[in-house]
Amino acid sequence: MNDHNETVALRHYGFLAFLAMLNVMNFVDRQLLASFANFIVPDLGLSNAQFGLLTGFAFIVFYAVMGLFMGAAADLLHRPRLVAAGLALWSALTALSGAARGFASLAVPRMFIGVGESVLTPTSMSMLADRFPPARLGFAAGVYYMGVPIGVGASLVIAGTLGPSIGWRNCFYLLGALGIALAVVMLFVKETPRRHSAGGTAERPKLKEIFTTAAQALRSSPALALTMAGGVALHFILGAAAFDQLWYVQERGFERAYIAETTGWIAVAAGVLGNLFGGMGGDWWQKRTGQGRATFLFWILLVLAPFNVLYRIVDPDTIWFWVGVFVGYFQLGAFYGPTFASVQELVPPQIRATVVAFYILMLNLVGLGFGITAGGICIDWMLEAGVAQPYTWTLVVFTVISLLAMPLFFLAGRRFTADRDRLFALHGA
């Protein structure tokens, strides 16, 4: 077992901050369509179903499926150069998206943006697991995943502030150029020594061995499978939430620039607090109770569930509406540290990137893919049927479905210690 008292060099914290910044760019670019929904949908004449495809399967299929192969590549290749290539690819295609004139010309670059973005997280999490001891993995994952709320929030602030002045297309061009500049910086980062081969005697596993070992880990660890299933269930509402900005404007009466900027700042503040609370709190919980971090996440979801449902149906002039907006982003932030740290502790170190990539595949292809696509179809169906507030009721239904994550996380946390100890006995760490 790794030494839980292992110290972490200051340079590793700096590297963590840099990867977190790249993840901010990742989620800014990924979230741009949803953030600019009230600009892009009327400009390109998109239906809700088309918008759902663009933010959903047009992106997710390529992102999730290619991510599995990129995870395997991260277990085999020079990881900083792999990240640089992925960042350059998705940034160039983000800029190209700004020239879109309709559904098809926006769908094509969105597909290949998914290929580029699929590199970052499995590769980054693999490098962080080689720089941080197990007792600090929740913290490291939580800081890295601050990129989600900050990126989502920043994209909304950009939509609310720059959208009306320079237009959504110019915002895409500028962000693409910034990403390419950061890719150049990444080329100068040295590779992180891998823990399982730090002595220089162990050979890197072959591709077939990686996939075989990953499949065995999934079959032999109920805690791993339950953690992944809980994450997928929670992502049902995260997928449907791609329609939040349209909901705010069309059924809650907000002005599009105002609500994008306001929710953007809330996303940053609440999400960062959630990431810190989930990452550090999950580490503390596991050390103090001996139960897995997923149990800690169960209690967070249980406490916040009433607020997540209530704010979808209350008047937007009430305080409970804004509490609900805050809670939603806080819960999103709190999710990442506990689950990704747990996944990495439950698999052999030489296949961490591959298993993380598989987890991301399931989160996106099943969780987000179902939430976004089914949400868009549901909204269009209710609009045609004359149902009042179709966005509201779609979001309520998907919020309730996502609560299936709670028992899954509870059971995963209870199984965690036994499954981790068995892994150490078989493979070491």
C-alpha positions in Angstrom: 0.0 0.0 0.0 1.2 3.5 -0.7 2.4 5.6 2.3 -0.5 7.8 3.3 2.0 10.2 5.0 4.0 10.8 1.9 4.8 14.4 1.4 3.9 16.3 -1.8 6.5 18.6 -3.4 5.5 22.2 -4.1 6.0 21.8 -7.8 3.3 19.1 -7.9 0.8 21.6 -6.5 1.8 24.0 -9.3 1.3 21.3 -11.9 -2.1 20.6 -10.4 -3.1 24.2 -10.7 -2.0 24.2 -14.4 -4.0 21.1 -15.2 -7.0 22.7 -13.4 -6.6 25.7 -15.7 -6.6 23.5 -18.7 -9.8 21.8 -17.4 -11.3 25.3 -17.1 -10.6 25.8 -20.8 -12.0 22.3 -21.5 -15.3 23.1 -19.9 -15.6 26.6 -21.2 -15.3 25.3 -24.7 -17.6 22.4 -24.0 -20.3 24.5 -22.4 -20.3 27.4 -24.9 -23.3 26.0 -26.9 -25.4 25.7 -23.8 -24.3 29.0 -22.4 -25.1 30.8 -25.7 -28.3 28.8 -26.3 -30.5 31.9 -26.4 -28.1 33.4 -29.0 -27.3 30.4 -31.2 -30.7 28.6 -31.3 -32.6 31.6 -32.9 -29.6 32.6 -35.0 -29.3 29.1 -36.6 -33.0 28.3 -36.4 -32.4 25.1 -34.3 -35.2 23.0 -32.8 -34.8 21.7 -29.2 -34.1 18.2 -30.5 -31.3 19.6 -32.8 -29.9 21.6 -29.9 -30.0 18.5 -27.8 -28.1 16.6 -30.4 -25.4 19.3 -30.7 -24.9 19.5 -27.0 -25.4 15.7 -26.6 -24.6 12.9 -28.9 -22.9 14.9 -31.6 -20.3 15.7 -29.0 -20.6 12.9 -26.5 -20.3 9.8 -28.7 -16.9 10.9 -30.1 -15.8 12.3 -26.7 -16.7 9.2 -24.7 -15.7 6.4 -27.2 -12.4 8.1 -28.2 -11.8 8.8 -24.5 -11.4 5.0 -23.9 -8.7 4.8 -26.4 -7.1 8.0 -25.3 -7.0 6.6 -21.7 -5.1 3.5 -23.0 -2.8 5.8 -25.0 -2.1 7.8 -21.7 -1.0 4.5 -20.1 1.4 3.9 -23.0 2.6 7.3 -24.4 4.2 10.6 -23.3 1.3 12.2 -21.4 2.1 15.9 -21.6 2.5 15.8 -25.4 -0.7 13.8 -25.7 -2.5 16.6 -23.7 -0.9 19.3 -25.9 -2.2 17.5 -29.1 -5.7 17.2 -27.7 -5.8 20.8 -26.5 -4.6 22.1 -29.9 -7.2 20.0 -31.7 -10.3 21.0 -29.7 -9.2 24.7 -29.6 -8.8 24.9 -33.4 -12.3 23.3 -33.9 -13.9 25.6 -31.3 -12.7 28.5 -33.5 -14.1 26.7 -36.6 -17.5 26.3 -34.8 -17.8 30.1 -34.8 -18.2 30.0 -38.6 -21.2 27.6 -38.5 -24.2 28.6 -40.6 -26.6 25.8 -39.6 -27.0 22.5 -37.8 -24.7 20.4 -40.0 -21.8 22.9 -40.1 -21.9 23.1 -36.3 -22.3 19.4 -35.8 -19.2 18.3 -37.6 -16.7 20.4 -35.6 -18.6 19.5 -32.4 -17.9 15.8 -33.1 -14.2 16.3 -33.4 -14.0 18.7 -30.5 -15.0 15.6 -28.5 -12.0 13.7 -29.8 -9.6 16.4 -28.7 -11.2 16.9 -25.3 -11.3 13.2 -24.6 -7.5 13.3 -24.0 -7.4 15.7 -21.1 -9.0 14.1 -18.0 -7.8 10.5 -18.2 -4.3 11.7 -18.9 -4.4 14.3 -16.2 -5.8 12.1 -13.5 -3.2 9.5 -14.4 -0.4 12.1 -13.9 -1.9 13.4 -10.7 -2.1 9.8 -9.2 1.6 9.6 -9.9 2.3 12.9 -8.0 -0.1 12.6 -5.1 -0.4 9.8 -2.5 -3.8 8.0 -2.0 -4.7 10.1 1.1 -4.5 13.3 -1.0 -6.2 12.0 -4.2 -9.6 13.4 -3.2 -8.1 16.8 -2.7 -6.1 16.6 -6.0 -9.2 15.4 -8.0 -11.3 18.1 -6.3 -8.9 20.9 -7.3 -8.6 19.6 -10.8 -12.4 19.4 -11.2 -12.7 23.0 -10.1 -12.4 23.3 -13.8 -16.0 22.2 -14.2 -17.8 24.9 -12.2 -15.3 27.6 -13.1 -15.4 26.6 -16.8 -19.2 26.4 -16.8 -19.5 29.6 -14.9 -16.9 31.4 -17.1 -18.7 30.4 -20.3 -22.0 31.8 -18.9 -20.3 35.0 -17.9 -18.7 35.3 -21.3 -22.2 34.7 -22.9 -23.7 37.4 -20.6 -21.0 40.0 -21.0 -19.3 39.6 -24.3 -22.1 37.9 -26.2 -24.2 41.1 -26.6 -21.2 43.2 -27.5 -19.0 41.1 -29.8 -21.4 38.3 -30.7 -21.1 34.5 -30.0 -19.0 33.8 -33.1 -16.2 36.1 -32.0 -16.2 34.6 -28.6 -15.6 31.2 -30.2 -12.7 32.6 -32.2 -11.0 34.1 -29.2 -11.3 31.1 -27.0 -9.9 28.8 -29.8 -6.8 31.0 -30.1 -6.3 31.0 -26.3 -6.4 27.2 -26.2 -3.8 26.9 -29.0 -1.5 29.1 -27.0 -1.8 27.0 -23.9 -1.1 23.9 -26.0 2.2 25.3 -26.9 3.0 25.8 -23.2 2.1 22.1 -22.5 4.7 20.9 -25.0 7.4 22.1 -22.6 6.1 20.1 -19.6 8.2 17.0 -18.6 6.7 13.6 -18.2 5.7 12.5 -14.7 7.5 9.3 -13.5 4.9 6.5 -13.2 4.6 4.9 -9.8 4.4 1.4 -11.0 7.6 1.7 -13.1 9.5 4.4 -11.1 12.4 2.0 -10.6 12.9 1.7 -14.3 12.6 -2.1 -14.3 8.9 -2.6 -15.0 7.8 -2.6 -18.6 4.8 -0.7 -19.8 1.8 -2.9 -20.3 0.6 -3.8 -23.8 -2.7 -2.5 -25.0 -4.4 -6.0 -24.8 -3.1 -6.4 -21.2 -4.5 -2.9 -20.3 -8.0 -3.7 -21.4 -7.9 -7.2 -19.9 -6.8 -5.9 -16.5 -9.4 -3.2 -16.6 -12.2 -5.7 -17.4 -11.0 -7.8 -14.5 -11.0 -4.8 -12.1 -14.6 -4.0 -13.0 -15.8 -7.5 -12.5 -14.0 -8.1 -9.2 -14.9 -4.8 -7.4 -18.6 -4.1 -6.6 -17.5 -0.8 -5.0 -16.0 0.3 -8.4 -19.1 -0.7 -10.4 -21.5 0.9 -7.9 -19.5 4.2 -7.8 -19.6 4.3 -11.6 -23.3 3.5 -11.7 -24.0 6.3 -9.2 -22.1 8.8 -11.3 -24.1 7.8 -14.4 -27.4 8.2 -12.6 -26.4 11.7 -11.3 -25.5 12.7 -14.8 -29.1 12.3 -16.1 -30.0 15.7 -14.6 -26.7 17.2 -15.6 -27.5 16.3 -19.2 -31.0 17.7 -19.1 -29.6 20.9 -17.5 -28.2 21.8 -20.9 -31.7 23.4 -21.4 -31.4 25.5 -18.2 -30.7 28.8 -20.1 -33.7 28.3 -22.4 -35.8 27.4 -19.3 -34.7 30.6 -17.5 -35.7 32.8 -20.4 -38.7 31.1 -21.8 -40.5 29.9 -18.6 -39.0 32.0 -15.8 -39.0 35.3 -17.7 -35.3 36.4 -17.3 -33.4 38.5 -19.8 -30.9 36.2 -21.6 -27.7 38.2 -20.9 -28.6 38.9 -17.3 -29.4 35.3 -16.3 -26.4 33.9 -18.2 -24.0 36.3 -16.3 -25.7 35.9 -12.9 -25.8 32.1 -13.0 -22.3 32.1 -14.3 -21.0 33.9 -11.2 -23.1 31.6 -8.9 -21.7 28.6 -10.7 -18.1 29.7 -10.0 -18.7 30.5 -6.4 -20.9 27.5 -5.5 -18.9 25.1 -7.7 -15.5 26.0 -6.2 -16.9 25.6 -2.7 -18.5 22.3 -3.7 -15.2 21.0 -5.1 -13.2 21.9 -2.0 -15.9 20.5 0.3 -16.3 17.3 -1.7 -12.5 16.7 -2.3 -11.2 17.5 1.2 -14.4 16.3 3.0 -14.3 13.0 1.2 -10.6 12.5 2.2 -11.5 13.3 5.8 -14.6 11.1 5.8 -12.6 8.1 4.5 -9.8 8.5 7.0 -12.2 9.2 10.0 -14.8 6.5 9.3 -13.1 3.9 7.3 -15.9 4.0 4.8 -15.4 5.1 1.1 -15.8 8.6 -0.1 -19.0 7.6 -2.0 -20.8 7.4 1.4 -19.9 11.0 2.1 -21.3 11.9 -1.3 -24.5 10.0 -0.4 -25.1 12.3 2.6 -24.5 15.4 0.5 -27.1 14.3 -2.1 -29.6 13.3 0.7 -29.4 16.8 2.3 -29.5 18.7 -1.0 -32.2 16.7 -2.8 -35.2 18.8 -1.5 -33.6 22.0 -2.7 -32.8 20.6 -6.1 -36.5 19.6 -6.7 -38.1 22.7 -5.0 -36.3 25.4 -7.0 -37.6 24.0 -10.3 -41.2 24.7 -9.3 -41.1 27.8 -7.1 -41.5 31.4 -8.2 -38.2 32.9 -9.4 -38.7 35.9 -7.2 -38.4 33.8 -4.0 -35.1 33.2 -2.2 -35.6 29.4 -2.6 -35.1 29.8 -6.3 -31.7 31.3 -5.9 -30.8 28.9 -3.1 -31.6 26.0 -5.5 -29.4 27.5 -8.3 -26.6 27.7 -5.8 -27.2 24.2 -4.4 -27.2 22.7 -7.9 -23.7 24.0 -8.7 -22.4 23.1 -5.2 -23.6 19.5 -5.7 -22.0 19.4 -9.1 -18.7 20.5 -7.7 -18.8 18.1 -4.7 -19.3 15.1 -7.0 -16.0 14.9 -8.7 -13.4 14.6 -6.0 -15.0 11.7 -4.1 -15.9 9.6 -7.2 -12.7 10.0 -9.2 -10.5 9.5 -6.2 -12.4 6.3 -5.4 -12.2 5.0 -8.9 -8.4 5.4 -9.0 -7.9 3.7 -5.6 -9.9 0.7 -6.7 -7.8 -0.2 -9.8 -4.2 -1.2 -10.4 -2.0 1.9 -11.0 -0.9 0.8 -14.5 -4.4 1.0 -15.9 -5.7 4.1 -14.0 -6.1 6.3 -17.1 -7.9 3.6 -19.0 -10.4 3.0 -16.2 -10.9 6.7 -15.7 -11.6 7.0 -19.4 -14.1 4.2 -19.2 -15.9 5.9 -16.3 -16.0 9.1 -18.4 -17.4 7.2 -21.3 -20.3 5.9 -19.1 -20.9 9.3 -17.5 -21.2 11.0 -20.9 -22.5 8.4 -23.3 -25.2 7.0 -20.9 -25.7 9.7 -18.3 -25.3 13.0 -20.2 -26.3 11.4 -23.6 -29.6 10.2 -22.3 -30.3 13.3 -20.3 -29.7 15.8 -23.1 -31.2 13.8 -26.0 -34.2 12.5 -24.1 -34.7 15.9 -22.5 -34.8 17.6 -25.9 -37.2 15.1 -27.4 -39.4 15.4 -24.3 -39.6 19.1 -24.5 -40.5 19.1 -28.2 -43.2 16.5 -27.6 -44.8 18.5 -24.8 -44.6 21.7 -26.8 -46.5 20.0 -29.7 -49.0 18.5 -27.2 -49.6 22.0 -25.7 -48.3 21.1 -22.2 -47.7 24.2 -20.1 -44.1 24.7 -19.0 -42.5 21.8 -20.8 -38.9 22.8 -19.8 -39.9 22.9 -16.1 -41.5 19.5 -16.0 -38.8 17.8 -18.1 -36.2 19.2 -15.6 -38.2 18.0 -12.6 -38.5 14.5 -14.0 -34.8 14.2 -14.7 -34.0 15.6 -11.2 -36.0 12.8 -9.6 -34.5 10.1 -11.8 -31.0 11.3 -10.9 -31.8 10.5 -7.2 -31.1 6.9 -8.0 -27.5 7.8 -7.4 -28.1 8.0 -3.7 -28.5 4.2 -2.8 -25.7 3.4 -5.3 -23.2 5.7 -3.6 -24.3 4.5 -0.2 -23.6 0.8 -1.1 -20.3 1.7 -2.9 -19.0 3.5 0.2 -19.8 0.5 2.4 -17.9 -1.9 0.0 -15.0 0.4 -0.6 -12.5 -0.7 2.1 -12.9 -4.4 1.5 -12.5 -4.0 -2.3 -9.4 -1.7 -1.9 -7.7 -4.1 0.5 -8.2 -7.0 -1.8 -6.7 -5.0 -4.7 -3.6 -4.2 -2.6 -3.3 -7.8 -1.7 -3.3 -8.8 -5.3 -1.4 -6.0 -7.1 0.2 -3.8 -4.5 0.2 0.0 -5.1 
